[in-house]
Amino acid sequence: MKKLLLAAAACGLLVSSGSAFAGCTQDDMMKKATEMQTLMATYTQKHPDKLAEVSAKVQAIGTKAQNPSNVEEVCKLYDDLIAVMK
């Protein structure tokens, strides 16, 4: 019985800590989204010809962000877009 309880506790710990070791959390993703929005306003004023291109990328990110398992991928997309606008 003790072994069963220990195994269950170990599994619970592994499952609950899985996201703690992820490179990008949902909080990180939200911070990147905020930074992207700020940069986008300035970038599109300076480069109005890029508005459609940037908007398409933002829409693609939004679609990916709807799936919680895509956090790492969404963070990478945000990073790429932020780098372009800086």
Order of alpha helices (4+ residues) and beta strands (2+ residues): alpha-alpha-alpha-alpha
